Amino acid sequence: MWTVYNLDTSIAKQETWKMDILNGPMIEYYAKKQPKTKGNYVNGQIDGKIIYYYLDSVVSVVGQYKTGLKEGNWFYYDQKTILTLKEIYKAGKLQSTERLHGEFEDFYPNQSLKSTTNYKLGKKEGLYKEFYEAKMIMPPNGETNESYLEPSAPKIMGNYKDGKQEGKWIFYTKDGNIEKTEFYKEGVLLKQ
């Protein structure tokens, strides 16, 4: 096993090489030799089970590689070891995603925030917010070259309980005015 050191002489990673090719166990470390990543290489490609860790040595991700590509079930955990997300891959391509616990954000193609949704035990739970797609702002000539996104305006706000719409849901126009309000009970629209 080969050992690679940081400038401060702490171990950065350990790798197994056979005939100048990565082949065997590999471990990457945070400072103070806390594991960051544990995996395995076969003929120069990552292959088999891989585990990623948070800085405090708590597991963050467990997955599988097959000849360098993600394969099978991938599990994502928060720092309290609660399973938050499950993904399934086939030959490196994402086949499905199951959101289980925590807050998730979705984005438009221009990377502006589209929505935030909370999940508990695999069901939507709590505050849901949806936003209009933000516009890309280009600076006038002669100013900085960087473009930026304008703040996203709210489109829909409401709550979920046990995966169903619950209570007051507010729908907004693009200019921020309330377009309509709907009331739900266990996912059933009561009134507008």
The 8 nearest C-alpha neighbors of each residue, nearest first, counted from 0:
[[1, 15, 14, 13, 2, 16, 24, 25],
 [2, 0, 14, 13, 15, 3, 16, 12],
 [1, 3, 13, 12, 4, 14, 0, 10],
 [2, 4, 12, 11, 10, 13, 1, 5],
 [5, 3, 10, 11, 8, 9, 2, 6],
 [4, 6, 8, 7, 9, 11, 10, 3],
 [7, 5, 8, 4, 9, 10, 11, 3],
 [6, 8, 5, 9, 4, 10, 30, 11],
 [9, 7, 5, 6, 4, 10, 11, 3],
 [10, 8, 5, 4, 7, 11, 30, 31],
 [9, 11, 4, 12, 3, 5, 32, 8],
 [12, 10, 4, 28, 3, 5, 27, 9],
 [13, 11, 27, 3, 26, 28, 10, 2],
 [12, 14, 2, 26, 1, 25, 3, 0],
 [15, 13, 25, 1, 0, 24, 16, 2],
 [14, 16, 0, 23, 22, 24, 21, 1],
 [17, 15, 21, 22, 20, 19, 14, 18],
 [18, 16, 20, 19, 22, 21, 15, 23],
 [17, 19, 20, 16, 21, 22, 42, 15],
 [20, 18, 17, 16, 21, 22, 43, 15],
 [21, 19, 43, 16, 17, 18, 22, 42],
 [22, 20, 16, 43, 40, 15, 42, 17],
 [21, 23, 41, 40, 16, 42, 15, 17],
 [22, 24, 40, 15, 39, 41, 21, 25],
 [23, 25, 39, 15, 38, 14, 40, 26],
 [26, 24, 14, 38, 39, 13, 37, 15],
 [25, 27, 37, 13, 12, 36, 38, 28],
 [28, 26, 12, 36, 35, 11, 34, 13],
 [29, 27, 34, 35, 11, 32, 33, 12],
 [28, 30, 33, 35, 32, 34, 31, 54],
 [29, 31, 32, 33, 28, 9, 10, 11],
 [30, 32, 33, 29, 9, 10, 28, 34],
 [33, 31, 28, 30, 29, 34, 10, 9],
 [32, 34, 29, 28, 31, 56, 30, 35],
 [35, 33, 28, 36, 29, 27, 32, 56],
 [34, 36, 28, 52, 27, 29, 51, 33],
 [37, 35, 51, 27, 26, 50, 34, 52],
 [38, 36, 26, 50, 49, 25, 27, 51],
 [39, 37, 49, 25, 24, 48, 26, 50],
 [38, 40, 24, 23, 25, 46, 45, 47],
 [41, 39, 45, 22, 23, 44, 46, 21],
 [40, 42, 22, 44, 43, 46, 23, 45],
 [41, 43, 22, 44, 20, 21, 40, 45],
 [44, 42, 21, 20, 41, 40, 22, 45],
 [45, 43, 67, 40, 41, 66, 42, 46],
 [44, 46, 40, 67, 39, 66, 41, 64],
 [45, 47, 64, 65, 40, 66, 39, 41],
 [48, 46, 64, 63, 65, 39, 49, 45],
 [47, 49, 63, 62, 38, 64, 50, 46],
 [50, 48, 38, 62, 37, 63, 61, 47],
 [49, 51, 61, 37, 36, 60, 38, 62],
 [52, 50, 36, 60, 59, 35, 58, 61],
 [53, 51, 58, 59, 35, 56, 57, 36],
 [52, 54, 57, 55, 56, 59, 58, 35],
 [53, 55, 56, 52, 29, 35, 33, 57],
 [54, 56, 53, 57, 33, 52, 78, 58],
 [57, 55, 53, 52, 54, 33, 34, 58],
 [58, 56, 53, 52, 55, 59, 78, 80],
 [57, 59, 52, 60, 51, 53, 56, 76],
 [58, 60, 76, 52, 51, 75, 53, 77],
 [61, 59, 75, 51, 74, 50, 58, 76],
 [62, 60, 50, 74, 73, 49, 51, 75],
 [63, 61, 73, 49, 48, 72, 74, 60],
 [62, 64, 48, 47, 70, 49, 69, 71],
 [65, 63, 69, 46, 47, 68, 70, 67],
 [64, 66, 46, 68, 67, 70, 47, 69],
 [65, 67, 46, 44, 68, 45, 64, 41],
 [68, 66, 45, 44, 65, 64, 46, 69],
 [69, 67, 91, 64, 65, 66, 90, 70],
 [70, 68, 91, 64, 88, 63, 90, 65],
 [69, 71, 88, 89, 64, 63, 90, 65],
 [72, 70, 88, 87, 89, 63, 73, 69],
 [71, 73, 87, 86, 62, 74, 88, 70],
 [74, 72, 62, 86, 85, 61, 87, 71],
 [73, 75, 85, 61, 60, 84, 62, 72],
 [76, 74, 60, 84, 83, 59, 82, 85],
 [77, 75, 82, 59, 81, 83, 80, 60],
 [76, 78, 80, 79, 81, 59, 83, 82],
 [77, 79, 80, 57, 76, 59, 53, 81],
 [78, 80, 77, 81, 76, 57, 82, 58],
 [81, 79, 77, 78, 76, 82, 58, 57],
 [82, 80, 76, 77, 79, 83, 78, 100],
 [81, 83, 76, 75, 84, 80, 77, 100],
 [84, 82, 100, 99, 76, 75, 81, 101],
 [85, 83, 98, 75, 99, 97, 74, 82],
 [84, 86, 74, 97, 73, 96, 75, 98],
 [87, 85, 96, 73, 95, 72, 97, 88],
 [86, 88, 72, 71, 95, 94, 93, 73],
 [89, 87, 93, 70, 71, 92, 94, 91],
 [88, 90, 70, 92, 91, 71, 94, 93],
 [89, 91, 92, 70, 68, 69, 88, 65],
 [92, 90, 69, 68, 89, 88, 70, 93],
 [93, 91, 88, 89, 90, 94, 69, 70],
 [92, 94, 88, 95, 87, 91, 89, 86],
 [95, 93, 88, 87, 92, 89, 96, 86],
 [96, 94, 87, 86, 93, 97, 88, 85],
 [97, 95, 86, 85, 98, 87, 94, 84],
 [96, 98, 85, 84, 99, 86, 95, 121],
 [99, 97, 84, 121, 83, 100, 96, 85],
 [121, 98, 100, 83, 84, 120, 118, 119],
 [99, 101, 83, 119, 118, 120, 121, 98],
 [102, 100, 118, 117, 83, 103, 119, 99],
 [101, 103, 117, 116, 118, 115, 104, 100],
 [104, 102, 116, 115, 117, 101, 105, 118],
 [103, 105, 115, 114, 116, 106, 102, 112],
 [104, 106, 114, 113, 112, 115, 103, 107],
 [105, 107, 112, 113, 110, 111, 108, 104],
 [106, 108, 110, 109, 111, 113, 112, 132],
 [109, 107, 110, 106, 111, 132, 113, 112],
 [108, 110, 107, 111, 106, 135, 133, 132],
 [111, 109, 107, 106, 108, 112, 113, 148],
 [112, 110, 107, 106, 109, 133, 132, 113],
 [111, 113, 106, 114, 105, 110, 107, 130],
 [112, 114, 106, 130, 105, 107, 129, 111],
 [115, 113, 129, 105, 128, 104, 112, 130],
 [114, 116, 104, 128, 103, 127, 105, 129],
 [115, 117, 127, 103, 102, 114, 104, 118],
 [116, 118, 102, 124, 101, 123, 125, 103],
 [119, 117, 123, 100, 124, 101, 122, 99],
 [118, 120, 100, 121, 122, 124, 99, 123],
 [119, 121, 99, 122, 100, 118, 123, 98],
 [99, 122, 120, 119, 118, 98, 100, 123],
 [123, 121, 162, 118, 119, 120, 161, 124],
 [122, 124, 162, 118, 117, 159, 161, 119],
 [125, 123, 159, 160, 118, 117, 161, 119],
 [124, 126, 159, 158, 117, 160, 127, 123],
 [125, 127, 158, 157, 159, 128, 117, 116],
 [128, 126, 116, 157, 158, 156, 115, 125],
 [129, 127, 156, 115, 114, 155, 126, 130],
 [128, 130, 114, 155, 154, 113, 153, 156],
 [131, 129, 153, 154, 113, 152, 151, 114],
 [132, 130, 152, 154, 151, 133, 153, 113],
 [133, 131, 111, 130, 151, 113, 134, 107],
 [132, 134, 151, 111, 149, 148, 131, 150],
 [135, 133, 148, 149, 136, 132, 111, 151],
 [134, 136, 148, 147, 137, 149, 133, 146],
 [137, 135, 147, 146, 148, 134, 149, 138],
 [136, 138, 146, 135, 139, 147, 145, 144],
 [137, 139, 146, 142, 136, 140, 143, 144],
 [140, 138, 142, 141, 137, 143, 144, 136],
 [141, 139, 142, 138, 143, 144, 137, 145],
 [140, 142, 139, 143, 144, 138, 145, 137],
 [143, 141, 140, 139, 138, 144, 145, 137],
 [142, 144, 145, 138, 141, 146, 140, 139],
 [145, 143, 142, 146, 138, 137, 141, 140],
 [146, 144, 143, 147, 138, 137, 142, 136],
 [145, 147, 137, 136, 138, 144, 135, 148],
 [148, 146, 136, 135, 149, 145, 137, 138],
 [149, 147, 135, 134, 136, 133, 150, 111],
 [148, 150, 133, 134, 151, 135, 136, 147],
 [151, 149, 133, 148, 152, 134, 111, 112],
 [152, 150, 133, 130, 131, 149, 132, 153],
 [151, 153, 130, 131, 150, 154, 173, 175],
 [154, 152, 130, 155, 129, 131, 151, 171],
 [153, 155, 130, 171, 129, 131, 170, 152],
 [156, 154, 170, 129, 169, 128, 153, 171],
 [157, 155, 128, 169, 168, 127, 129, 170],
 [158, 156, 168, 127, 126, 167, 169, 128],
 [159, 157, 126, 125, 165, 127, 164, 166],
 [158, 160, 164, 124, 125, 163, 165, 162],
 [159, 161, 124, 163, 162, 165, 125, 164],
 [160, 162, 163, 124, 122, 123, 159, 119],
 [163, 161, 123, 122, 160, 159, 124, 164],
 [164, 162, 186, 159, 160, 185, 161, 165],
 [163, 165, 186, 159, 183, 158, 185, 160],
 [166, 164, 183, 184, 159, 158, 185, 160],
 [167, 165, 183, 182, 184, 168, 158, 164],
 [166, 168, 182, 181, 157, 169, 183, 165],
 [169, 167, 157, 181, 156, 180, 182, 166],
 [168, 170, 180, 156, 155, 179, 157, 181],
 [169, 171, 155, 179, 178, 154, 177, 180],
 [172, 170, 177, 154, 178, 176, 175, 155],
 [171, 173, 176, 175, 174, 178, 177, 154],
 [174, 172, 175, 171, 152, 131, 154, 176],
 [173, 175, 172, 176, 152, 171, 177, 153],
 [176, 174, 172, 173, 171, 177, 152, 153],
 [177, 175, 172, 171, 174, 178, 173, 170],
 [176, 178, 171, 179, 170, 172, 175, 169],
 [177, 179, 171, 170, 172, 176, 180, 169],
 [180, 178, 170, 177, 169, 181, 191, 171],
 [179, 181, 169, 191, 168, 170, 167, 182],
 [180, 182, 191, 168, 190, 167, 169, 183],
 [183, 181, 167, 166, 190, 189, 188, 168],
 [184, 182, 188, 165, 166, 187, 189, 186],
 [183, 185, 165, 187, 186, 166, 188, 189],
 [184, 186, 163, 187, 165, 164, 183, 160],
 [187, 185, 164, 163, 184, 183, 165, 188],
 [188, 186, 183, 184, 185, 189, 164, 165],
 [189, 187, 183, 190, 182, 186, 184, 181],
 [190, 188, 183, 182, 187, 184, 191, 181],
 [191, 189, 182, 181, 188, 183, 180, 187],
 [190, 181, 180, 182, 179, 189, 188, 183]]
